[in-house]
Amino acid sequence: MAKDKRQIGVKVDTDVWQRFRQDVMDRHGSVRGALGIELENALINYIQAEQADDQLTRIEDDVATVVSMLAEKEKSELDGGSDTPTVSDGESARARDLDKPRANQPRKDKLDYLLTKLLRKNPCNRQSGELPKDDFTEIIQTEYDFSEDTVEEYKSKLIDRLEAEEHPRHGVTVAWGERYSDIVDDLREKANEEMDDL
């Protein structure tokens, strides 16, 4: 089964394109059939190189943190000071969230991350809860620089993952599980009381 392919049409510097075509010609003896393969390989190499730079930066930051920790440890042993930070502390050379998927990683990973972060920030869980719709928007916008359409799409998918429903009365919040059942039961009870008062 062949991989899905997409025709791309972009403008690039003429000299760069000619050098690239010449490189493909030198490697393969022809550009026909090889140009697309080599362009795809160049894109893959570019992405992998960027990820390697990120890994190198993390390693350099951790080394800087360890050196700082050792210096602090020596100092604290001399003066009886407090404990020094560990590599995973927020006081490390560079605080980071290692679990946060990058924007170009699979959507499922980002949705899992966003949902976990949202539920940790609020007094609810996957089984039951109620949250303002704006909380979903806010967490997405805080974590990722998505367009408005993408934010709305992610919000909808997060709400779907919880099997949440809009609040039947005002629609400002969404609720799921036992909390939604409680809301519906309360509204029914109030409606019955109103009917009895008639």
C-alpha positions in Angstrom: 0.0 0.0 0.0 1.4 3.4 -1.0 1.7 6.2 1.4 -0.5 9.2 1.0 1.2 11.9 -1.0 0.5 15.6 -1.3 1.4 17.9 -4.2 2.9 21.1 -2.8 3.5 24.3 -4.6 5.8 26.7 -3.0 8.1 29.4 -4.2 11.8 29.1 -3.3 14.9 31.0 -4.1 16.0 30.2 -7.7 19.7 29.6 -6.8 18.7 27.4 -3.8 16.4 25.3 -6.1 19.0 25.0 -8.8 21.7 23.8 -6.2 19.2 21.3 -4.8 18.3 20.0 -8.3 22.0 19.7 -9.1 22.7 17.8 -5.9 19.9 15.4 -6.7 21.3 15.0 -10.2 24.8 14.3 -8.8 23.4 11.6 -6.5 21.0 9.9 -8.8 22.1 10.7 -12.3 18.6 12.2 -13.0 16.1 14.4 -11.2 13.1 12.4 -12.6 11.6 10.4 -9.8 14.3 11.3 -7.4 13.5 15.0 -6.8 10.4 14.3 -4.7 12.1 11.6 -2.7 15.1 13.9 -1.9 12.8 16.9 -1.1 10.8 14.7 1.3 14.1 13.4 2.9 15.3 17.0 3.2 12.1 18.0 5.1 12.4 14.9 7.4 16.1 15.7 8.1 15.2 19.3 8.9 12.5 18.2 11.4 14.8 15.7 13.0 17.7 18.2 13.3 15.3 20.7 15.1 14.3 17.9 17.5 18.0 17.0 18.1 18.7 20.7 18.8 15.9 20.6 21.5 17.4 17.5 23.0 20.9 19.1 23.0 19.4 22.2 24.7 17.8 20.0 27.4 21.0 18.2 28.0 23.0 21.5 28.2 20.4 22.9 30.6 20.5 19.8 32.8 24.3 19.9 32.9 24.1 23.6 33.9 21.6 22.7 36.6 23.8 19.9 37.9 26.9 22.2 38.1 24.8 24.7 39.9 23.5 22.1 42.3 27.0 20.9 43.1 28.2 24.4 43.7 25.1 25.0 46.0 25.7 21.7 47.7 29.3 22.5 48.5 28.2 25.9 49.8 25.3 24.4 51.9 27.7 21.9 53.4 30.0 24.7 54.5 27.4 26.9 56.0 24.7 24.4 57.0 22.3 25.9 54.5 19.1 24.5 53.0 18.6 21.7 50.5 19.5 22.5 47.0 17.1 22.0 44.1 17.0 18.8 42.1 17.0 18.6 38.3 13.2 18.2 38.2 12.5 21.3 40.4 11.1 24.4 39.0 14.3 26.2 40.1 16.4 24.1 37.7 18.3 26.0 35.0 15.3 25.8 32.7 11.8 24.9 34.0 9.9 22.9 31.4 7.0 20.6 31.1 8.5 17.4 29.6 5.0 15.9 29.1 3.7 18.7 26.9 3.5 17.6 23.3 4.8 20.0 20.8 2.4 21.7 18.4 3.4 19.4 15.5 2.9 16.2 17.4 -0.3 14.1 17.0 -3.6 15.7 17.9 -4.5 12.8 20.3 -1.4 13.5 22.4 -2.2 17.2 22.7 -5.8 16.5 23.6 -4.8 14.0 26.3 -2.4 16.6 27.7 -4.9 19.4 27.6 -7.6 17.3 29.2 -5.3 16.1 32.0 -4.1 19.7 32.6 -7.7 21.0 32.7 -8.9 18.4 35.1 -5.9 18.9 37.4 -6.7 22.7 37.6 -10.3 22.1 38.6 -12.3 20.2 41.2 -13.6 17.5 38.9 -12.5 14.3 37.2 -13.2 12.3 34.0 -16.2 10.6 35.6 -18.1 13.7 36.8 -17.8 17.4 36.8 -19.0 20.8 35.5 -16.8 23.5 33.9 -17.4 26.8 32.1 -16.8 26.5 28.3 -14.4 29.4 28.6 -12.1 27.2 30.8 -11.6 24.9 27.8 -10.8 27.8 25.5 -8.4 29.3 28.1 -6.4 26.2 28.6 -6.0 25.6 24.9 -5.0 29.2 24.2 -2.6 29.2 27.2 -0.8 26.0 26.0 -0.8 26.4 22.3 -0.8 29.2 19.7 -3.7 27.9 17.6 -6.0 29.8 15.3 -9.5 30.5 16.6 -11.0 27.7 14.4 -8.5 25.2 15.8 -9.2 26.3 19.4 -12.9 25.8 18.8 -12.2 22.4 17.2 -10.1 21.3 20.2 -12.6 22.6 22.6 -15.3 20.5 20.9 -13.1 17.4 21.0 -12.3 17.9 24.7 -16.0 18.2 25.5 -16.7 15.1 23.4 -14.0 13.2 25.2 -15.8 13.9 28.5 -19.2 13.0 27.0 -20.2 16.4 28.4 -23.5 18.2 27.7 -24.3 21.9 27.8 -26.1 23.0 30.9 -29.8 22.7 30.0 -30.7 26.0 31.4 -28.0 28.5 30.5 -25.5 26.7 28.3 -22.5 28.6 29.8 -21.1 25.5 31.4 -20.8 21.9 30.3 -21.4 18.9 32.7 -20.8 15.2 32.5 -21.4 12.0 34.4 -23.1 12.2 37.8 -22.9 16.0 37.9 -25.0 16.3 34.7 -27.5 13.8 36.1 -27.8 15.9 39.3 -28.4 19.1 37.2 -31.1 17.4 35.2 -32.7 15.9 38.3 -32.7 19.3 40.1 -34.3 21.0 37.0 -37.0 18.3 36.9 -37.7 18.7 40.6 -38.0 22.4 40.2 -40.3 22.0 37.2 -42.5 19.6 39.2 -42.7 22.0 42.1 -43.8 24.8 39.7 -46.4 22.5 38.3 -47.7 21.6 41.7 -48.0 25.3 42.6 -50.3 26.0 39.6 
